[in-house]
Amino acid sequence: MLVWTSLVVRGKRRSLLSLSGIVLGALFFLQLARFYGWSLPWIVLGVVVGLFVVRSMGATVWFLSRHPFASGDLGLSEAAVPGGAVRCAVRILARRAVEIEKLQITLTAESRDSAGTTKRLFTDSRELLERTALPPGGDPLEAAAEIPLPEDAPLSYRSFEGRVRWLARARLEVSGYGAFEEEIEFLVAPNA
């Protein structure tokens, strides 16, 4: 069984959060202006705030309308064991015709000690796709790989003394749109 997360949500979320922050700030400004009265400085500041709201709305609409994917998901097996394999899959449904330059999955293990120093313990990368044209609509493109873990793979843990965490990172490079990245933390548990 795979756990799925979206590759394309992070940019959409950032854009919508920016817009909602600007709108909340504008509403707060309106309350202050009503409280202190609409004198000339408040009117000038009101025009500036209005321009920020319009700019943020335009940027959000432009970003969302330009986005090339209807959906893009990274799937990962729930847990792994040392000496086993982690199953990774990517599922993409295009909104418009795009050319995928590269799709890469990277597994890493990072340890952090109590002083906050991070050290990379393990890294393995696999390229799932290279130079693929994806038509709009149609069937979703799926690519999967199994990445083996070493027999002496460190187990996942968190404590006051530090932690070891395993991450699966997907990087999707699309010509004309840049790179889309997402990561999922997963568990490496001992054999039962």
Accessible surface in RSA format (square Angstrom, percent):
REM  Atomic radii and reference values for relative SASA: ProtOr
REM  Chains: A
REM  Algorithm: Lee & Richards
REM  Probe-radius: 1.40
REM  Slices: 20
REM RES _ NUM      All-atoms   Total-Side   Main-Chain    Non-polar    All polar
REM                ABS   REL    ABS   REL    ABS   REL    ABS   REL    ABS   REL
RES MET A   1   188.20  97.5 123.32  81.6  64.89 154.5 103.00  87.6  85.20 112.9
RES LEU A   2    33.28  18.5  19.66  14.1  13.62  34.2  19.66  13.8  13.62  36.7
RES VAL A   3    68.17  44.9  64.38  58.3   3.78   9.1  68.17  59.2   0.00   0.0
RES TRP A   4    88.74  35.6  60.90  29.5  27.84  65.4  46.81  25.0  41.94  68.0
RES THR A   5    44.61  31.7  36.50  37.0   8.12  19.3  19.64  26.4  24.98  37.8
RES SER A   6    26.14  22.1  20.20  27.0   5.94  13.7  17.22  36.7   8.91  12.5
RES LEU A   7     3.37   1.9   0.00   0.0   3.37   8.5   0.00   0.0   3.37   9.1
RES VAL A   8     5.93   3.9   4.01   3.6   1.92   4.6   5.45   4.7   0.48   1.3
RES VAL A   9    56.13  36.9  56.13  50.8   0.00   0.0  56.13  48.8   0.00   0.0
RES ARG A  10    92.62  38.9  91.96  46.9   0.66   1.6  27.95  38.2  64.68  39.2
RES GLY A  11    23.33  28.8   0.00   N/A  23.33  28.8  15.83  43.4   7.50  16.8
RES LYS A  12    43.72  21.3  43.72  26.8   0.00   0.0  22.98  20.7  20.75  22.1
RES ARG A  13   125.85  52.8 120.85  61.6   5.00  11.9  49.37  67.5  76.49  46.4
RES ARG A  14   155.56  65.3 150.14  76.5   5.42  12.9  70.07  95.8  85.49  51.8
RES SER A  15    18.84  15.9  10.75  14.3   8.09  18.6  14.81  31.5   4.04   5.7
RES LEU A  16    88.91  49.5  85.07  60.9   3.84   9.7  85.41  60.0   3.50   9.4
RES LEU A  17   113.84  63.4 106.96  76.5   6.88  17.3 107.51  75.5   6.33  17.0
RES SER A  18    63.37  53.5  48.72  65.0  14.64  33.7  34.87  74.3  28.49  39.9
RES LEU A  19    36.79  20.5  36.79  26.3   0.00   0.0  36.79  25.8   0.00   0.0
RES SER A  20    49.62  41.9  44.33  59.2   5.29  12.2  41.93  89.3   7.69  10.8
RES GLY A  21    41.05  50.6   0.00   N/A  41.05  50.6  31.55  86.6   9.50  21.3
RES ILE A  22    57.15  32.5  51.92  38.7   5.23  12.6  54.64  39.3   2.51   6.8
RES VAL A  23    56.69  37.3  56.46  51.1   0.24   0.6  56.68  49.2   0.01   0.0
RES LEU A  24   118.97  66.3 114.21  81.7   4.76  12.0 114.51  80.4   4.46  12.0
RES GLY A  25    39.73  49.0   0.00   N/A  39.73  49.0  33.91  93.0   5.82  13.0
RES ALA A  26    14.77  13.6  13.40  20.7   1.38   3.1  13.40  18.9   1.38   3.7
RES LEU A  27    94.97  52.9  93.88  67.2   1.09   2.7  94.22  66.2   0.75   2.0
RES PHE A  28   131.86  66.0 127.08  78.7   4.77  12.4 130.88  79.3   0.98   2.8
RES PHE A  29    22.22  11.1  21.43  13.3   0.79   2.1  22.22  13.5   0.00   0.0
RES LEU A  30    79.82  44.5  79.82  57.1   0.00   0.0  79.82  56.1   0.00   0.0
RES GLN A  31   106.11  59.3 102.36  74.8   3.75   8.9  39.40  83.9  66.72  50.6
RES LEU A  32    59.65  33.2  59.31  42.4   0.34   0.9  59.65  41.9   0.00   0.0
RES ALA A  33     0.00   0.0   0.00   0.0   0.00   0.0   0.00   0.0   0.00   0.0
RES ARG A  34   165.68  69.6 141.18  72.0  24.50  58.3  42.87  58.6 122.81  74.4
RES PHE A  35   159.46  79.8 128.03  79.3  31.42  81.8 135.91  82.4  23.55  67.4
RES TYR A  36   136.86  63.9 104.73  59.6  32.13  83.6  66.61  50.1  70.25  86.6
RES GLY A  37    31.28  38.6   0.00   N/A  31.28  38.6  31.01  85.1   0.27   0.6
RES TRP A  38   116.50  46.8  88.69  42.9  27.81  65.3  79.17  42.2  37.33  60.6
RES SER A  39    57.03  48.2  46.49  62.0  10.54  24.3  48.65 103.6   8.38  11.7
RES LEU A  40   131.73  73.4 124.57  89.1   7.16  18.0 125.35  88.0   6.37  17.1
RES PRO A  41    85.96  62.7  78.79  71.8   7.17  26.1  85.60  70.7   0.36   2.3
RES TRP A  42    52.34  21.0  52.28  25.3   0.06   0.1  34.52  18.4  17.81  28.9
RES ILE A  43    84.26  47.9  82.39  61.4   1.87   4.5  83.19  59.9   1.07   2.9
RES VAL A  44    82.65  54.4  81.37  73.7   1.28   3.1  82.63  71.8   0.02   0.1
RES LEU A  45    89.39  49.8  89.39  64.0   0.00   0.0  89.39  62.8   0.00   0.0
RES GLY A  46    19.34  23.9   0.00   N/A  19.34  23.9  10.24  28.1   9.10  20.4
RES VAL A  47    91.28  60.1  83.21  75.3   8.07  19.4  89.51  77.8   1.76   4.8
RES VAL A  48    64.35  42.3  64.18  58.1   0.17   0.4  64.18  55.8   0.17   0.5
RES VAL A  49    37.05  24.4  36.78  33.3   0.27   0.6  37.05  32.2   0.00   0.0
RES GLY A  50    31.46  38.8   0.00   N/A  31.46  38.8  31.11  85.4   0.34   0.8
RES LEU A  51   116.65  65.0 112.39  80.4   4.26  10.7 112.73  79.2   3.92  10.6
RES PHE A  52   108.02  54.0 106.38  65.9   1.64   4.3 107.23  65.0   0.80   2.3
RES VAL A  53    27.22  17.9  27.22  24.6   0.00   0.0  27.22  23.6   0.00   0.0
RES VAL A  54   101.83  67.0  99.09  89.7   2.74   6.6  99.68  86.6   2.15   5.8
RES ARG A  55   169.65  71.2 157.37  80.2  12.29  29.3  60.83  83.1 108.83  66.0
RES SER A  56     8.49   7.2   5.54   7.4   2.95   6.8   6.50  13.8   2.00   2.8
RES MET A  57    97.45  50.5  96.91  64.1   0.54   1.3  84.42  71.8  13.03  17.3
RES GLY A  58    39.88  49.2   0.00   N/A  39.88  49.2  35.02  96.1   4.87  10.9
RES ALA A  59    54.87  50.5  44.49  68.7  10.38  23.6  51.01  71.8   3.86  10.2
RES THR A  60     6.88   4.9   6.68   6.8   0.20   0.5   3.91   5.2   2.98   4.5
RES VAL A  61   100.97  66.4  98.58  89.2   2.39   5.8 100.49  87.3   0.48   1.3
RES TRP A  62   152.85  61.3 149.20  72.2   3.65   8.6 126.93  67.7  25.91  42.0
RES PHE A  63    55.49  27.8  55.02  34.1   0.46   1.2  55.02  33.4   0.46   1.3
RES LEU A  64    52.77  29.4  49.77  35.6   3.00   7.5  50.02  35.1   2.75   7.4
RES SER A  65    64.44  54.5  49.89  66.6  14.55  33.5  45.19  96.2  19.26  27.0
RES ARG A  66    87.57  36.8  81.92  41.8   5.65  13.4  22.93  31.3  64.64  39.2
RES HIS A  67     5.56   3.0   2.67   1.9   2.89   7.4   4.50   4.6   1.07   1.2
RES PRO A  68     1.94   1.4   1.94   1.8   0.00   0.0   1.94   1.6   0.00   0.0
RES PHE A  69     0.20   0.1   0.20   0.1   0.00   0.0   0.20   0.1   0.00   0.0
RES ALA A  70    51.47  47.3  29.66  45.8  21.81  49.6  31.37  44.2  20.10  53.2
RES SER A  71    41.60  35.2  39.89  53.2   1.71   3.9  29.39  62.6  12.21  17.1
RES GLY A  72     0.66   0.8   0.00   N/A   0.66   0.8   0.57   1.6   0.09   0.2
RES ASP A  73    29.42  20.6  29.42  29.3   0.00   0.0   1.76   4.1  27.67  27.6
RES LEU A  74     0.04   0.0   0.04   0.0   0.00   0.0   0.04   0.0   0.00   0.0
RES GLY A  75     0.00   0.0   0.00   N/A   0.00   0.0   0.00   0.0   0.00   0.0
RES LEU A  76     1.44   0.8   1.43   1.0   0.01   0.0   1.43   1.0   0.01   0.0
RES SER A  77    21.14  17.9  19.85  26.5   1.29   3.0  19.44  41.4   1.70   2.4
RES GLU A  78    88.89  51.0  73.66  55.7  15.23  36.3  29.11  56.3  59.78  48.8
RES ALA A  79    54.36  50.0  33.35  51.5  21.00  47.8  33.83  47.6  20.53  54.4
RES ALA A  80     6.74   6.2   0.18   0.3   6.56  14.9   6.57   9.3   0.17   0.5
RES VAL A  81    55.33  36.4  54.83  49.6   0.50   1.2  54.83  47.6   0.50   1.4
RES PRO A  82    20.69  15.1  15.84  14.4   4.85  17.6  15.84  13.1   4.85  30.1
RES GLY A  83    36.25  44.7   0.00   N/A  36.25  44.7   5.51  15.1  30.74  68.8
RES GLY A  84    21.58  26.6   0.00   N/A  21.58  26.6  20.95  57.5   0.63   1.4
RES ALA A  85    45.57  41.9  22.47  34.7  23.09  52.5  22.47  31.7  23.09  61.2
RES VAL A  86     0.00   0.0   0.00   0.0   0.00   0.0   0.00   0.0   0.00   0.0
RES ARG A  87    97.65  41.0  97.01  49.5   0.64   1.5  29.99  41.0  67.66  41.0
RES CYS A  88     0.00   0.0   0.00   0.0   0.00   0.0   0.00   0.0   0.00   0.0
RES ALA A  89     7.69   7.1   7.69  11.9   0.00   0.0   7.69  10.8   0.00   0.0
RES VAL A  90     0.96   0.6   0.01   0.0   0.94   2.3   0.01   0.0   0.94   2.6
RES ARG A  91    74.28  31.2  74.12  37.8   0.17   0.4  15.15  20.7  59.13  35.8
RES ILE A  92     1.17   0.7   0.75   0.6   0.41   1.0   0.81   0.6   0.36   1.0
RES LEU A  93    51.08  28.4  50.46  36.1   0.62   1.6  50.90  35.7   0.18   0.5
RES ALA A  94     2.57   2.4   0.00   0.0   2.57   5.9   0.00   0.0   2.57   6.8
RES ARG A  95    97.22  40.8  76.11  38.8  21.11  50.3  42.05  57.5  55.17  33.4
RES ARG A  96    79.50  33.4  78.21  39.9   1.29   3.1  32.63  44.6  46.87  28.4
RES ALA A  97    72.40  66.6  51.31  79.2  21.09  48.0  51.72  72.8  20.68  54.8
RES VAL A  98    10.94   7.2   0.00   0.0  10.94  26.4   8.20   7.1   2.74   7.4
RES GLU A  99    68.60  39.4  65.63  49.7   2.98   7.1  14.54  28.1  54.06  44.1
RES ILE A 100     0.00   0.0   0.00   0.0   0.00   0.0   0.00   0.0   0.00   0.0
RES GLU A 101    56.81  32.6  52.51  39.7   4.30  10.2   7.70  14.9  49.11  40.1
RES LYS A 102    61.38  29.9  61.31  37.6   0.07   0.2  18.08  16.3  43.30  46.1
RES LEU A 103     0.39   0.2   0.39   0.3   0.00   0.0   0.39   0.3   0.00   0.0
RES GLN A 104    42.06  23.5  41.43  30.3   0.62   1.5   1.42   3.0  40.64  30.8
RES ILE A 105     0.02   0.0   0.02   0.0   0.00   0.0   0.02   0.0   0.00   0.0
RES THR A 106    26.44  18.8  26.44  26.8   0.00   0.0  14.62  19.6  11.82  17.9
RES LEU A 107     0.00   0.0   0.00   0.0   0.00   0.0   0.00   0.0   0.00   0.0
RES THR A 108     0.91   0.6   0.91   0.9   0.00   0.0   0.91   1.2   0.00   0.0
RES ALA A 109     0.00   0.0   0.00   0.0   0.00   0.0   0.00   0.0   0.00   0.0
RES GLU A 110    21.00  12.1  19.91  15.1   1.09   2.6   3.35   6.5  17.65  14.4
RES SER A 111    23.24  19.6  22.93  30.6   0.31   0.7  13.55  28.8   9.69  13.6
RES ARG A 112   102.02  42.8  99.04  50.5   2.98   7.1  22.73  31.1  79.29  48.1
RES ASP A 113    72.39  50.7  63.27  63.0   9.12  21.6  36.55  86.0  35.83  35.7
RES SER A 114    91.53  77.3  55.15  73.6  36.38  83.8  27.12  57.8  64.41  90.2
RES ALA A 115    89.79  82.6  47.42  73.2  42.37  96.4  59.93  84.4  29.86  79.1
RES GLY A 116    44.64  55.1   0.00   N/A  44.64  55.1  23.24  63.8  21.40  47.9
RES THR A 117    86.52  61.5  77.13  78.2   9.40  22.4  59.97  80.6  26.55  40.1
RES THR A 118    70.70  50.3  43.09  43.7  27.61  65.8  35.69  47.9  35.01  52.9
RES LYS A 119   130.57  63.7 126.19  77.4   4.38  10.4  74.44  67.0  56.13  59.8
RES ARG A 120   136.58  57.3 109.22  55.7  27.35  65.1  38.05  52.0  98.52  59.7
RES LEU A 121    71.20  39.7  35.12  25.1  36.07  90.7  39.77  27.9  31.43  84.6
RES PHE A 122    39.07  19.5  32.26  20.0   6.80  17.7  38.70  23.5   0.37   1.1
RES THR A 123    71.62  50.9  43.04  43.6  28.58  68.1  40.58  54.5  31.04  46.9
RES ASP A 124    34.13  23.9  29.88  29.7   4.25  10.0   9.53  22.4  24.60  24.5
RES SER A 125    47.65  40.3  27.31  36.4  20.34  46.9  18.38  39.1  29.27  41.0
RES ARG A 126    84.28  35.4  80.65  41.1   3.63   8.6  31.98  43.7  52.30  31.7
RES GLU A 127    90.19  51.8  58.01  43.9  32.18  76.6  27.56  53.3  62.62  51.1
RES LEU A 128    30.74  17.1   5.43   3.9  25.31  63.6   8.83   6.2  21.91  59.0
RES LEU A 129    32.35  18.0  26.67  19.1   5.68  14.3  32.13  22.6   0.23   0.6
RES GLU A 130   119.43  68.6  99.71  75.4  19.72  47.0  31.73  61.4  87.70  71.6
RES ARG A 131   152.06  63.8 128.11  65.3  23.95  57.0  52.14  71.3  99.92  60.6
RES THR A 132    36.49  26.0  32.77  33.2   3.72   8.9  28.57  38.4   7.92  12.0
RES ALA A 133    81.83  75.2  60.94  94.0  20.90  47.5  60.94  85.8  20.90  55.4
RES LEU A 134    11.85   6.6  10.21   7.3   1.64   4.1  10.94   7.7   0.91   2.4
RES PRO A 135    87.93  64.1  82.63  75.3   5.30  19.3  86.34  71.3   1.59   9.9
RES PRO A 136    71.85  52.4  56.65  51.6  15.20  55.2  56.91  47.0  14.94  92.9
RES GLY A 137    35.84  44.2   0.00   N/A  35.84  44.2  32.13  88.2   3.71   8.3
RES GLY A 138    65.72  81.1   0.00   N/A  65.72  81.1  38.02 104.3  27.70  62.0
RES ASP A 139   130.51  91.4 112.20 111.7  18.31  43.3  28.87  67.9 101.64 101.4
RES PRO A 140    61.14  44.6  46.89  42.7  14.25  51.8  46.89  38.7  14.25  88.6
RES LEU A 141    39.17  21.8  34.07  24.4   5.09  12.8  38.89  27.3   0.28   0.7
RES GLU A 142   112.79  64.8  86.15  65.2  26.63  63.4  26.19  50.7  86.60  70.7
RES ALA A 143    13.29  12.2   5.40   8.3   7.89  18.0  12.95  18.2   0.34   0.9
RES ALA A 144    54.94  50.5  24.22  37.4  30.72  69.9  24.46  34.4  30.48  80.7
RES ALA A 145    21.66  19.9  11.35  17.5  10.30  23.4  21.55  30.4   0.11   0.3
RES GLU A 146   103.93  59.7  88.26  66.8  15.66  37.3  30.57  59.1  73.36  59.9
RES ILE A 147     0.00   0.0   0.00   0.0   0.00   0.0   0.00   0.0   0.00   0.0
RES PRO A 148    72.62  52.9  68.54  62.5   4.09  14.9  68.54  56.6   4.09  25.4
RES LEU A 149     7.25   4.0   0.00   0.0   7.25  18.2   0.88   0.6   6.37  17.1
RES PRO A 150    48.07  35.0  35.54  32.4  12.53  45.6  47.16  38.9   0.91   5.7
RES GLU A 151   144.64  83.0 125.89  95.2  18.75  44.6  64.74 125.2  79.91  65.2
RES ASP A 152   125.00  87.6  99.26  98.8  25.74  60.9  49.97 117.6  75.03  74.8
RES ALA A 153     7.26   6.7   0.00   0.0   7.26  16.5   0.33   0.5   6.93  18.3
RES PRO A 154    41.06  29.9  31.19  28.4   9.88  35.9  41.06  33.9   0.00   0.0
RES LEU A 155    71.09  39.6  65.54  46.9   5.55  14.0  65.54  46.0   5.55  14.9
RES SER A 156    27.54  23.3   8.21  11.0  19.33  44.5   8.22  17.5  19.32  27.1
RES TYR A 157   115.50  53.9 103.72  59.0  11.78  30.6  80.58  60.6  34.92  43.0
RES ARG A 158   156.17  65.6 125.44  63.9  30.73  73.2  55.78  76.2 100.39  60.8
RES SER A 159    57.37  48.5  27.06  36.1  30.31  69.8  39.21  83.5  18.16  25.4
RES PHE A 160   199.76  99.9 178.58 110.6  21.17  55.1 182.89 110.9  16.87  48.3
RES GLU A 161   128.39  73.7 118.50  89.7   9.89  23.5  65.05 125.8  63.34  51.7
RES GLY A 162     8.85  10.9   0.00   N/A   8.85  10.9   8.85  24.3   0.00   0.0
RES ARG A 163    55.38  23.3  54.90  28.0   0.48   1.2  16.24  22.2  39.14  23.7
RES VAL A 164    10.58   7.0   8.54   7.7   2.04   4.9   8.54   7.4   2.04   5.5
RES ARG A 165    50.23  21.1  49.91  25.4   0.32   0.8   2.56   3.5  47.68  28.9
RES TRP A 166     0.05   0.0   0.00   0.0   0.05   0.1   0.00   0.0   0.05   0.1
RES LEU A 167     2.21   1.2   2.21   1.6   0.00   0.0   2.21   1.6   0.00   0.0
RES ALA A 168     0.00   0.0   0.00   0.0   0.00   0.0   0.00   0.0   0.00   0.0
RES ARG A 169    68.28  28.7  67.18  34.2   1.10   2.6  37.94  51.9  30.33  18.4
RES ALA A 170     0.65   0.6   0.00   0.0   0.65   1.5   0.00   0.0   0.65   1.7
RES ARG A 171    88.63  37.2  88.11  44.9   0.52   1.2  30.85  42.2  57.77  35.0
RES LEU A 172     0.51   0.3   0.51   0.4   0.00   0.0   0.51   0.4   0.00   0.0
RES GLU A 173    36.73  21.1  36.73  27.8   0.00   0.0   8.51  16.5  28.22  23.0
RES VAL A 174     3.72   2.4   0.00   0.0   3.72   9.0   0.00   0.0   3.72  10.1
RES SER A 175    41.86  35.4  30.81  41.1  11.05  25.5  24.31  51.8  17.55  24.6
RES GLY A 176    68.50  84.5   0.00   N/A  68.50  84.5  42.61 116.9  25.89  58.0
RES TYR A 177    57.89  27.0  35.27  20.1  22.61  58.8  19.39  14.6  38.50  47.5
RES GLY A 178    43.83  54.0   0.00   N/A  43.83  54.0  39.57 108.6   4.26   9.5
RES ALA A 179    45.97  42.3  13.88  21.4  32.09  73.0  13.88  19.6  32.09  85.0
RES PHE A 180    29.55  14.8  25.76  16.0   3.79   9.9  29.55  17.9   0.00   0.0
RES GLU A 181    83.75  48.1  74.99  56.7   8.76  20.9  20.32  39.3  63.43  51.8
RES GLU A 182    21.67  12.4  18.92  14.3   2.75   6.5   2.64   5.1  19.03  15.5
RES GLU A 183    63.51  36.5  51.74  39.1  11.78  28.0  14.69  28.4  48.82  39.9
RES ILE A 184    25.57  14.6  21.39  15.9   4.18  10.1  25.57  18.4   0.00   0.0
RES GLU A 185    68.78  39.5  44.65  33.8  24.12  57.4  23.00  44.5  45.78  37.4
RES PHE A 186     8.49   4.2   2.84   1.8   5.65  14.7   7.69   4.7   0.81   2.3
RES LEU A 187   106.98  59.6 106.97  76.5   0.01   0.0 106.97  75.1   0.01   0.0
RES VAL A 188     1.77   1.2   0.00   0.0   1.77   4.3   0.00   0.0   1.77   4.8
RES ALA A 189    38.48  35.4  36.52  56.4   1.96   4.5  38.48  54.2   0.00   0.0
RES PRO A 190    87.90  64.1  76.49  69.7  11.42  41.5  78.35  64.7   9.55  59.4
RES ASN A 191   106.11  73.2  80.05  77.4  26.06  62.7  29.89  71.9  76.22  73.7
RES ALA A 192   150.20 138.1  71.25 110.0  78.95 179.6 106.18 149.5  44.02 116.6
END  Absolute sums over single chains surface
CHAIN  1 A    11215.6       9064.9       2150.7       7056.5       4159.1
END  Absolute sums over all chains
TOTAL         11215.6       9064.9       2150.7       7056.5       4159.1
